[in-house]
Amino acid sequence: MNKEWKLALLAIISRHIIHTILKVNPKGSKAIVDSDWYYLMALSSIINNTLNRSEYLHYGLAKTGIEITQIYEMIDIDDSSVIDFDTYYTHTSYCFKN
């Protein structure tokens, strides 16, 4: 993973954490240590990946999914990383809807 990609990922993760903190308005007094930040960053990354995958599936933007086995393992199905933006705009833009 190159430096620009890491920086972009960190920005997305940080934005999600800040947005959540502002929405929830925590009142705790515990100091957050490095391990707490790493945990929050990992959770934020998982949440963002799940939201993106949900959008891809909902709008048919990419061939992606998750298979859940009988023992509740989650296996990524990622046939294509190419996103069909035309399909996305068709489904989400008001000007394309009848």
MOWO-V419268 format. One record per helix or strand of 2 or more residues. SS is the DSSP state (A for helix, B for strand). FROM is the first residue (numbers start at 1). TO is the last residue. If there is no record, write none. Layout:
SS:FROM:TO / SS:FROM:TO
This chain:
A:3:24 / A:34:59 / B:64:68 / B:74:78 / A:85:92 / A:94:96
